[in-house]
């Protein structure tokens, strides 16, 4: 158990550092780029992110959950990533011009051309990263991803401050990928750089096919706002919606993913053991539920001072988007580990059903909302969460016998603590008077009030998370002085 705790600590530490870097970058870039400039890059990045969904073909998850991982299977996995990623690079090159012409913005093609080389490089690191995760080597992952984030942030700020507009973000993305590959050359597991092989491709394809189709559908739907809003409401609206999502997705990208990438290999060790998986899922959910409810609740309450302080008055139209969209994120909070549990147990068809049907509903809702306004898009995105919630709960019940009531009961103490903290923070809104200084004061007082009341309730109630906090030993987590 100590090895798992250390892995969680290092994983979260990396995500915290990445969060700090990316948020600082977002604050600076919001003052260097306009919403319209941000919208141009966001649209190009949306095209590339869909391709990124396909480029590893579920290879990372395959390596993590495969019990009998031979060298031949690793070589087959590597082959899949090369074939798919390099093929996607060619496709992006071919469609860059037509996409730019469709939106009457030639520079979209320039952004795409700069992003293409990452597809040629990333396959080199896919297997290495998956092996590091499988072996819970999150110390190495910490240094690799932190270095990558720092280099990318430096490149973005330097180029943007010298007048390179949205191209600065494109070069930043490529610089991050190059840094990652360079560091993997030094810190990778020894057996993960190898020649490709066609032997064993069927086994990898069978696992990755369903996972990739579902992810493609999900990625297409998640990027629907960029494509539809850009055509219906303009590039400034794309930038505003993107900025709102940057804030809300920060929790998933820089915190929840830290737990999830440890949870997947841990669940994989219990593959086929339904009772143990069920127990582990409820334990993880009970510990974790406090964080998403506290984060998204705070974002909904303090959206206006947050936007004013972080991004400035030019971005205030994103406030109602954040407030409304937070509701959808809150609804899914108790199911944060569903993907990890289902993937680790090889239930990729269940994941495919969730992703396909919920993605279709989301895309349709966004299309309807975009015909009216940005606020209507936010409402549509929140409503579209319901089908995903129903399908996810159905999969958990079919796979592990986990009922919604049981999950809710497990989450209830953490939810109560989160809302106690939010109630204490609410009066701090009275300090906000539509200035950056008052926003800073309001956020500081609100966050401090929520933290004090929340931590008091956490320890007074005897919540399991309090026990985990008491067990923390920073020296052990950072340097691994005790044997795991």
N, C-alpha and C positions, 0 to 999 in steps of 0.2 A: 504493500500500500504506500510506503514511503516513496517508492520510485514513481508512482502515479502522481502523488502530491507534488513531487519535485518537477515532474513533467508539466503539470498544470501551472505551477508557479512560473517556470521559465517561459511557457507558452503565453501566459497572460502578461508577463513582463515584456516580452517582445511585442505583443499587441498594444500594450500601453505606450511603449516608446514609439511605435509606428503611429498610433493615434495622435500622440503629441506632435510628431513631425508633420503628419498630413494635415492636422488641424491648423498648425502654425502656417503651413504652406497655403491652405485655403484662405486664411485671413489675409495673408500678404497678396495672393493672386487676385482676391476680390477687389483689391485696391489698385492693382496693375492692369486688370482686364475688365472690360465692360460685360454686362449680361449677354449682349449679342456676341461678343468675341468668345465668351465661355460657351455659348450655345453652339457655335461652329465646331469647336473641338468636341463637345459632348455628342454631337450628331455623328462625327467621324468615329469617335470612340465607341459609340453604340454599334456601329457596323463591325468594328474589330472585336468588341466584347462577345458578340454572337459567334464569331469565328473562334474565339478563345474557348467557348463552351465546347466546341467540337474537337479542338486540336489535340487533347490528350486521350480522347475516346474512353474516358473512365479508367485509364491505366493506373493513375495514382491510387484510386480506391481498390482496384483489382490487386495491386501489389500488397496493400495494407491488409486486406481480408483473406488472401490466399494462404491456406495452411501449409501446403507443400510447394514452397516457392523455390524451384530449381533454377539453375543458371539458364537453361534453355527457355524457361518461361519468362525470365527477366529479359532475355534477348528478344523474345517474341513481343513482349510489351514495348520494348524500345523501338522495334520495327513499326509497330502500329503508330506510335507518336510521330515518327519520321514521315511515314506515308501520308498521314492525315494532315499534319501541320504544314508540310511543304506543299501539299496540294492546295491547302487553304491560302497560302501565300500567293500562289499563282492566281487563284480566283479573285482575291482582293485586288491584285494588280489589274486584273481584267475589268473589274466593275468600278474601279475608282473614278474613271472618267464619266461613265453614265450616271453614277450617284451624284457627282458634283453638278452635272448638267441638269438633273431632275430638280435640284434645289437652287439652281442658278447661282452657284457659289463655287467657282473654280478652285478656290483654296482648300476645299474639302478633299480634293484629290491629292494635293500636296501633303496634307496631314496623313492621309492613308499611306502614301508612298513611304513616309518616314517610319510608320508603324509596322510595315511589312517585314523588315529584317528580324523582328522579334520572333516571328513564326519559324524562322530558320534556326534560331538559337535555342528556343525554349525546350524542344525535345531532348536536348543534351542534359537538361536538368530535371526533367520530369521523374525519371526512375530514381535518381539520386535523392530528390526531395521525399519521394514516397518511402524509400528505405529508411531515411532519417526519421520520418514520422513513425514508421512501423516499429523501429527500435527505440522510440521515445527519446531520440537524441535532440532534444529541444535547445540545448546549449548551442550546438552548431547552427541550428535554424535561427536562433536569436541573432548571432553575429552576421549571418548571411543577409537576412531580411532587413536588419537595422542598417547595415552598410548600404544596401540597395536603396532604401528609403532616403537616406541622407544624401546620397549622390543625386538621386532624382530630384529632390527638393532644391539642391544647390543649382542644378542645371536649369530648372524651371524659373527660379527667381532671377538668376543671372541673365538669362536670355530675355525674359519678359521685361526686365528693367532696362534692357538695351533695345527695346522696340520691336521684338520679334513676335508679339501678339500671341495668338493661339498656337503658333508653331513651337513656342517654348514648351508647351505641355507635351507635344508630340516627341520632341527631342528628349525631354525628361523621362518619358516612358521608356524609350529605347535605351537610355543611359542606365536606368534601373535594371533592365533585363541583362545588359552586358555585365554589370557589376555582379549580379547574381551568379551568372555562369562562371565568371572569374573566381569568385569565392568558393563555388562548388568544386572547382578544380583542386582546391587545397583541403576542403573539409568533407568531401563526399565519402561515403562508404566505398571501399576499395573495388568491389565487384560491380559497380553500377555504370562504369564507362566501358562499353563493349561494342562489338560489331553486331549489326542487326541480323535476324534470322527469321525465316518463315515457319520454322518448326514450332507448333503450339499456338499459331495465330487463331485457330478456331476457338480455343478455350478463352483467350483474351477477348475475342470478338463477341462471344456469347454473353459474357458479363458486361462488357462496355457498351454493346449496341443499345440495349434497353435504357441504360443509364444516360447515354448520350442523347438519344431521341427525346427523352423527357427533359433533359437540361436544355436542349435546343429550343423546345417549345417554351420552356420557362424563360430562357434568355430573350427569345423573340418577344414574348409578352412584356417582359420587364423593360425592354427598350422601345416598346410601342409608343410610350409618351414622347420620346425624342423624335421619332419619325412623324407621328401624327401631329403633335403640337407644332413642330417646325413647319409643317405644311399648312396648318390651319390658323395658328396663332402667332407665328413668327419666331425668329431665333432668340429674341429677348425672353420670350415665354419659356423656350427650351432651357435657357440659362437659369431662369428663376426656379423652374421645376427641378432642374439638375442640382442646384444649390441646396434646395430643401431636402432632396434625397441624399445628398452628401452628408448632411447633418444626421438624418434619421438612420441612414445605413452605417454611420460610424460605429454604432453599437455592435451591429452584426459583424462588420469588417474588422474591427479592432478590439472587440471584447468577446462576444459570443463565439466567434471562430476559434479563439484561443482555447475555450473549453471543448468545442466540437472536435477539433483535430486531435485532441487527446482522447475524447470519448470514443471515437470510431475504432482505433486499435484496441482500446480496453474492451469495448463491446465485442470486438472480433474474437477475443480470447474466450468469450462465453457463447460463441456461435452454436446454435442448436440447443442451448440450455435455456428454455423459455422462462422458467421460474427465476433463474439468476439474472437474465436480461431484464425481466420485469422489475425485479427488486432494484437492480442498478439504475434503471431508467427513473423510477420513482425517487430514489435517493438523490440522483443528480438534479432532477427537476425541483425537488424540495429545497436543495441548496441554492440553485441558480435563479429561481423565479423572482427573487427580490430585485435583482439587477435590471432586467428589462422593464419591470413595472416602475421602478424608480426613475430610470432614464427617460422612457417615453412619456411618463407622467410629467416629469420636470420640463421636458421639451414642449409639451402641450401648454403648460401653465406659463412658461417664461419664454415663449417663442419670440415675442416682440423684442424684449431686451437682449436676447441671444443674437438675433439677426442684427440689431443696431450695433452691438459691441463688436461682433466678429466680422461682419461684412459691410456695415455702413448703411446709410439711408437709401442708397440706390437699389437695395435688395429687399426693401420692406414688403413688397408684394408677395414675397415667399412666406410670410407669416401665416396666413390662413391655410396655406397648403400644408405646412408643418403641423398645425393644430388638428386639422382634419385627418391627415394621413396617420398621425400617431395612434388614432383609435384602432386602425387595422393592425398595426404592429403590436398593440397591447393584447388584442384578441388572440394572436398566435403565440404569445410569450410562453404559456405553459407547455407548448409543443416544440420547444427549441431543440430538443435532442432527438426528435422523431427521425430526421434524415440520417443521423449517425447510427441509430439503432437499426433502422431498416437496411441501410447499406452494409453494415458490418455483418448482418445475418443473411446477406445475399438476396434480400427481398426487393430486387430492382424493378420487378414488374409492378409492385405496389407503388413504388416511387414514380414509375412511368405514368400510372393512372392519375396520381395526384397532380403531376406536373402538366400533363396533357389537358385534362379537363379544367383545372383551375386557370391555366394559361389562356385557354380559349375564352373563358369568361372574363378574365382581366382585360385582354386585348379588346374585346367587344365593349366593355364598360368604358375604357379609356377613349375609344373612338367616338362613342356617343357623347361623353363629357367634353371632348375637344371641340365639338360643334358649338359649344356655348361659351365657356370661359375656363380659366386656369383653376378657379375654385371648384367648378363642376368636375374637372379632371380629378382633383383631390378627393371629392366625395365619391366618385366612381371607383377610385383605387381602394378606398376604405370598404365600400360595399362588396367589392370583388374578393375581399378576404374571406367572406363567409363560405363559399364553396371549397376553398382550400382547407379551411378549418374542419369542415365536415369530412372531406376525403382523407385528411391526415388522421383524424380520430378513428375513422373506419379502418384504416390500415393498421394502426396500433392495436385495435381490438382484435382484428383478424390474425395478426401476427403473434401477439403476446398476451391477449386477453385483458388489455388495459382499457378500462372504461373511462369515459369522460369525467364521471363523478369522482372516481379514484384519483385521477390526475388533478382535478380541481381541489379536492380535499388535501392532497399533498402540498399543493401550491398556496393554499389559503393563508397559512401563517405568514409566509413571506410577503404575500400581497397586502395583508393587513399592516405589516411593518412599513412597507413602502408607502402606503397611503397615509399612515400616521406622520411620516416624515414630510410628505407633500402638503398635508394640512398645516403643519408647522411652518412650511416655507411660504405659503400663500400670502400672508400679510406683507411680505417683502415686496410684493408687486406695487404697493403704495409708494415705494421710493422711486419708481421709474417715472420720468417726466420727458421721454422722447429725446434724450441726449445720451451720448456715449458714456459720460461720467455717471449719470443716474442709472444707466443700464448696468454698469460695473458694480455699483453699490447694491442694486437690487439683486443681482445674481450672487454676489458674495454673501449677502445676508441670507438669501433664500437657501443657497447650497449649505451654508454653515448650520442653519436651523434644521434643515432636513437631515443632515448628517448627525447632529447631536441627538435629535429625537429618535431617528432611525436606529442608531447604534445603541442607545439606551433601551429601546424596545427589543432589539435583537438579543442583547445579553439578559435582560430581565425576563424574557419569555422562554429562555433556554433553547432557542432555535439551534438546530444542528450546525448552522454556519458559524455560530459563536464558538462552538467546540473546535471547528476546523481552524478558526482564527487563532485560538489559544495554542494550537499545535504548531503554528508557523515557527520555523527556525530559519531566519534569513541566511545565516552562514551556511547551513546545510543546503538550502535551496540554491544559493548562488554558486557554491563551490563544491557541493557534493561530498562533504567530509565524511559523512557516514555511508556505510554500504547500503545500497538499496536492496 
